[in-house]
Each structure stands twice: as C-alpha cells, then as structure tokens.
Amino acid sequence: MLSVESRQGTAGSRSRGAGDPRLHRARARQSGRSRRVIEPRERLRARPGLVLSIIGVGVLAVIALWWSDTLSVHGLGDWLTNAGRILGLLAGYGVVVLVALMARLPPLERGTGTDRLARWHAMGGRYVVSVIVAHATLITWGYAVTAHENVVGETKTLLLSYPDVLMATVAGFLFLGIGLVSARAARRRITYDTWYHLHFYTYLAIALAFSHQFADGASFVSSLKARFVWSLMYASVAALLIWYRVLTPLRSARRHRFHVVALRRESPDVVSVYIGGDHLDELQADPGQFFRWRFLTRGMWWSSHPYSLSAVPRPDVMRITVKDRGDHSGAVSRFRPGTKVIAEGPYGAFTPAKDSRQVLLLAGGVGITPLRAMFATLPGHVTLIYRASSPDDVVFGPELDAIARDRGGTVHYLIGSRAQLGGDPLSAERLLSLVPGLRRYDVYVCGPAGMQDSALAALTAAGVPRGRIHHESFEF
Ligand SMILES: Cc1cc2nc3c(=O)[nH]c(=O)nc-3n(C[C@H](O)[C@H](O)[C@H](O)COP(=O)(O)OP(=O)(O)OC[C@H]3O[C@@H](n4cnc5c(N)ncnc54)[C@H](O)[C@@H]3O)c2cc1C
C-alpha cells in the first residue's frame, strides 16, 4: 500500500499528548505534590565557530612550543626528526581534543550539538591517526639518517632500548585499530555496543603513550613549565570526563530516580517507553533533544544507548520511542514497569531556533521521534512531512493528526517506495509543491542517512539557505 496524504488543522490549543492509563496514574500521583517553578537557567553555549577557534589557538600554541626550543635545523636527519617532533606534539594535543569533544560538556553539547561533535570527532580521529603514523615514521627515519643506520635497525634500537617508545608503539597500533573499526564501512558491520566499548581502548592508548612524551620529547625534557602545562591539559580533560560522563549521570539518577512507568506498542517493530522520575523539570530538556539511556536489567546495565524524546517532557514523565534495529533496541519491548534507569542528558542542539516563524519538519522512518516532540511545541504554522516506506512504518498517526488539528498545523504522509510514489517524493519540485514559499522556512530534518543526504540536497536546490536547514543523524 502507498499513499500521499495530507491533514490540516485549524488553530487552537497545543496537543495534550499521548494517553496511557499507567501514565495518567503516574501523573495523578504527582499532581498532589507542590511543584517548584524552574526558571530557565542561563545556559552557556559554545558555538561551532568558537570551539574551532579555541582548537586552532591550541594548534598555534603547540607549534610555538616546538619553535621555542628549536634553535636551528641542519641536514636531512634533523629536518625529518623535527617534522616528526611537530607531528608528535600535534598528535599529543589532538588526542586530548578528541576526548574533550566527547566529554559531554554541556556548553559544547548545547551550542555545537552532539551530532556535529561526533562528526568532528570522527574526522579529527582520522587526522590524528594519520599524524601518529607520520610522526613515528619521520622520527624513526630522521634518527636513522642522523645515526647512519638503516630504518629497520633504528626501529629495533628504539623499541628495545626505550621502554616508553615500545609502550607508545603499542598505543599507536591501538589508535590505528580503533580508527579502522570506526571507518564507515567497518562501522556498519558491528553493533553499537561493540563499537562503543572498543573506544574505551583509547584511554589505554593515551595512558600508554603519555610517558614517552616527557621521557623522549625534546620540548619537555628540558622544560618543567612545558611539562606542567601539558600535564594540566591532560588532567583537566580527564577530570571533565570523569565529572560529566561518570559522576553527573550517577548524581542525576539519585536525584531523579528514573524508572520505566509503562510501554506502548506503536507498530510491529516500534515501542514507546514512558520513563517516570522526580523533578524531571529540573533537567530542562527541550523537544528535539535526546538522552543516553542505561536500563538497569540483567545484560543491559553496562551499555547506554541514545534515544530522543518523542513527546514534550513533563515534570513527572518522559517518553522515548524505539525501533527494533538490534540487540539493545530489540530488548526494549521486554522491559517491565519499575525497571530502573540511568538517563544521561539532555544532549543535542537539534532544538528549534527561537526566531523560527515558518517551520517545516521533515521526518524519515523513526526519525519522527524528535520531530513529533517539536511538532507539538513550536509556535507559528508548522508543516510536517513524514516519509515512510510502508504503512507499518508509520507511528504516531493519530497523535500527529490530533496535534495538527489542535494547533493548526499540516501533516503530509508520503508512504511507499520511490517507484510506487512515481519518483523521489522528497525532490525539490515535490517539496515546493507541498510547501509553497519553502525558501523562507526553517527546516528540521531527521531520518536515515540516505534520506537525509537526498533531503538536504533537495532543500538546497529548492532555495532554502544552508543556515536554515537543521538536521540530526541517528548515527554516531
Ligand atoms: C542522537 C541519536 C538519537 C537517536 N534517537 C533514536 C530514537 O528516538 N529512536 C530510535 O529507535 N533510535 C534512535 N537512535 C538510534 C539508536 O540509538 C540505535 O538504533 C540503537 O542504539 C542501536 O542499538 P542496537 O543494539 O539495537 O543495534 P545494534 O545491534 O548495535 O545495530 C544494528 C545495526 O544497526 C547499525 N547501527 C546501529 N546503531 C548505529 C549507529 N548509531 N550508527 C551507525 N550504524 C548503527 C549497526 O551497525 C548494525 O548493523 C538514535 C541515535 C542517535 C545517535
């Protein structure tokens, strides 16, 4: 079955959201308690430009560090060694930046967004691994030329005579392995959990490589000040990591006592989970954001997975909606009410711009989840285009229609394969015919990678400025 269907509503009050009896009971229990009004915090945001500038200043400082203790460079051996030294310093700095990007720092998460941070991390990771390989090659080659030795012999000497170099070499191979596993082609073949846990070897690699920087790095051997500043940089990022990735989620779990309240099947392979807790308004989660959820059941407590809020969060309950894609998402439908949860977040900058006047939400498949929450809250006229390959893949149909009716929005369902729909339903022409004046809209896109890429190209072709297109990928 296929269809192109549109629903339009007249202006009115906002949606009151989905109803579930257990959910209502949870709400009723809460309603008697006095509620503290949470004033929106002044939330610090580190915008992408600022973050890149800070990283760039760091790169300049690293080059200055090399410069400050390099009086002159003579001969091929010296040139090679010094090129290797600069790259080594940059690699040492680069790994710290990579970890800092993933340290879940709230200003970064809010201002730059997890999606973009993850892309930078992946791209930066490729550079850093290449720089590490080039550093090892050039340093060894440079030493070999200076010592009039061949490269193989010099490699043996370095590995056997300098234990720190041996440890750093093991670290280099670990970085290389993690880089290979994270490459797109390999990433798609392994589960989220495997990919996620393999990344923990990064910390081992950083620890193994650390000592060779001070033991053998010319910039540090002679300068206590340089060693101090470098150590401070590593220690600060380690402290932030422990604070935001370990202690903050534990404190939050204690304060909010997250637990599963109820489950509701939305389609054959999609289920909504209602998660209750105390003082959830203090989290100040916005529609469009996501949490990393760690369900404390046997076999699942050790992994947390990202899922977006699929409804406007309430002081006593939040909702996520999960499509069965593998081990974790498939097990979600078997949770029982009462299951304890650690929720880490909210994360993500995929939230509506405050000055949006006309908004188009473009959802593909389960990418509807954050857009469903935004559809219910955005001011002004909102159009939602919901692309799904079959009727079974459509979730929240009645909810979306009710929201459209209540708030005066429009929903277009584009259901079926391209062949069934007579071509690409998300082409620039089709989008313009569904949303006249599209180039003046702010557009929010969420869906599978392929759908996102073609939607972004179509929106650009339809004249929507790049700065008005916001998107989130469900892939890290
Ligand atoms: C910010 C964000 C928000 C998300 N919100 C939702 C949501 O609201 N609802 C929802 O259903 N899903 C959402 N996801 C996706 C969800 O996190 C994954 O589908 C889930 O974690 C997969 O775990 P699994 O163990 O079930 O599947 P796995 O067994 O790990 O994977 C099954 C298959 O999917 C591939 N895969 C799984 N996850 C990814 C990934 N992240 N990147 C690339 N390939 C992957 C694997 O390579 C494998 O082939 C979101 C993801 C992100 C990053």
The ligand as an SDF file (V2000), in Angstrom:
LIG
                    3D

 53 58  0  0  0  0  0  0  0  0999 V2000
   21.2810   11.2110   18.7640 C   0  0  0  0  0  0  0  0  0  0  0  0
   20.5760    9.9030   18.4760 C   0  0  0  0  0  0  0  0  0  0  0  0
   19.2230    9.7990   18.7370 C   0  0  0  0  0  0  0  0  0  0  0  0
   18.5570    8.5950   18.4660 C   0  0  0  0  0  0  0  0  0  0  0  0
   17.2160    8.5270   18.7060 N   0  0  0  0  0  0  0  0  0  0  0  0
   16.5600    7.3780   18.4130 C   0  0  0  0  0  0  0  0  0  0  0  0
   15.1480    7.2680   18.6310 C   0  0  0  0  0  0  0  0  0  0  0  0
   14.4920    8.1950   19.1000 O   0  0  0  0  0  0  0  0  0  0  0  0
   14.5450    6.0920   18.3210 N   0  0  0  0  0  0  0  0  0  0  0  0
   15.2530    5.0250   17.7920 C   0  0  0  0  0  0  0  0  0  0  0  0
   14.6580    3.9860   17.5360 O   0  0  0  0  0  0  0  0  0  0  0  0
   16.5840    5.1080   17.5680 N   0  0  0  0  0  0  0  0  0  0  0  0
   17.2520    6.2360   17.8680 C   0  0  0  0  0  0  0  0  0  0  0  0
   18.6080    6.3190   17.6610 N   0  0  0  0  0  0  0  0  0  0  0  0
   19.3150    5.1280   17.1140 C   0  0  0  0  0  0  0  0  0  0  0  0
   19.5630    4.1360   18.2280 C   0  0  0  0  0  0  0  0  0  0  0  0
   20.4370    4.6970   19.1820 O   0  0  0  0  0  0  0  0  0  0  0  0
   20.2040    2.8730   17.6410 C   0  0  0  0  0  0  0  0  0  0  0  0
   19.3230    2.3220   16.7140 O   0  0  0  0  0  0  0  0  0  0  0  0
   20.4330    1.8490   18.7130 C   0  0  0  0  0  0  0  0  0  0  0  0
   21.3300    2.3410   19.6720 O   0  0  0  0  0  0  0  0  0  0  0  0
   21.0090    0.5980   18.0720 C   0  0  0  0  0  0  0  0  0  0  0  0
   21.4090   -0.3030   19.0810 O   0  0  0  0  0  0  0  0  0  0  0  0
   21.1000   -1.8530   18.9400 P   0  0  0  0  0  0  0  0  0  0  0  0
   21.9450   -2.5780   19.9490 O   0  0  0  0  0  0  0  0  0  0  0  0
   19.6420   -2.0750   18.9930 O   0  0  0  0  0  0  0  0  0  0  0  0
   21.5380   -2.1820   17.4650 O   0  0  0  0  0  0  0  0  0  0  0  0
   22.8900   -2.8030   17.0040 P   0  0  0  0  0  0  0  0  0  0  0  0
   22.8040   -4.2890   17.1800 O   0  0  0  0  0  0  0  0  0  0  0  0
   24.0030   -2.0750   17.6840 O   0  0  0  0  0  0  0  0  0  0  0  0
   22.9100   -2.3920   15.4830 O   0  0  0  0  0  0  0  0  0  0  0  0
   22.0650   -2.9340   14.4960 C   0  0  0  0  0  0  0  0  0  0  0  0
   22.5660   -2.4390   13.1410 C   0  0  0  0  0  0  0  0  0  0  0  0
   22.4110   -1.0110   13.0020 O   0  0  0  0  0  0  0  0  0  0  0  0
   23.6870   -0.3890   12.8350 C   0  0  0  0  0  0  0  0  0  0  0  0
   23.7340    0.7560   13.7420 N   0  0  0  0  0  0  0  0  0  0  0  0
   23.1580    0.7920   14.9560 C   0  0  0  0  0  0  0  0  0  0  0  0
   23.3670    1.9680   15.5350 N   0  0  0  0  0  0  0  0  0  0  0  0
   24.1120    2.6720   14.6780 C   0  0  0  0  0  0  0  0  0  0  0  0
   24.6620    3.9620   14.7280 C   0  0  0  0  0  0  0  0  0  0  0  0
   24.4470    4.7600   15.7800 N   0  0  0  0  0  0  0  0  0  0  0  0
   25.4030    4.3740   13.6800 N   0  0  0  0  0  0  0  0  0  0  0  0
   25.5990    3.5780   12.6110 C   0  0  0  0  0  0  0  0  0  0  0  0
   25.0740    2.3450   12.4980 N   0  0  0  0  0  0  0  0  0  0  0  0
   24.3510    1.8930   13.5150 C   0  0  0  0  0  0  0  0  0  0  0  0
   24.7200   -1.4020   13.2760 C   0  0  0  0  0  0  0  0  0  0  0  0
   25.9540   -1.2440   12.6160 O   0  0  0  0  0  0  0  0  0  0  0  0
   24.0670   -2.7120   12.9260 C   0  0  0  0  0  0  0  0  0  0  0  0
   24.2590   -3.0390   11.5910 O   0  0  0  0  0  0  0  0  0  0  0  0
   19.2810    7.4840   17.9420 C   0  0  0  0  0  0  0  0  0  0  0  0
   20.6530    7.5910   17.7130 C   0  0  0  0  0  0  0  0  0  0  0  0
   21.2980    8.7790   17.9660 C   0  0  0  0  0  0  0  0  0  0  0  0
   22.7660    8.8690   17.7100 C   0  0  0  0  0  0  0  0  0  0  0  0
  1  2  1  0
  2  3  1  0
  2 52  2  0
  3  4  2  0
  4  5  1  0
  4 50  1  0
  5  6  2  0
  6  7  1  0
  6 13  1  0
  7  8  2  0
  7  9  1  0
  9 10  1  0
 10 11  2  0
 10 12  1  0
 12 13  2  0
 13 14  1  0
 14 15  1  0
 14 50  1  0
 15 16  1  0
 16 17  1  0
 16 18  1  0
 18 19  1  0
 18 20  1  0
 20 21  1  0
 20 22  1  0
 22 23  1  0
 23 24  1  0
 24 25  2  0
 24 26  1  0
 24 27  1  0
 27 28  1  0
 28 29  2  0
 28 30  1  0
 28 31  1  0
 31 32  1  0
 32 33  1  0
 33 34  1  0
 33 48  1  0
 34 35  1  0
 35 36  1  0
 35 46  1  0
 36 37  1  0
 36 45  1  0
 37 38  2  0
 38 39  1  0
 39 40  1  0
 39 45  2  0
 40 41  1  0
 40 42  2  0
 42 43  1  0
 43 44  2  0
 44 45  1  0
 46 47  1  0
 46 48  1  0
 48 49  1  0
 50 51  2  0
 51 52  1  0
 52 53  1  0
M  END
$$$$
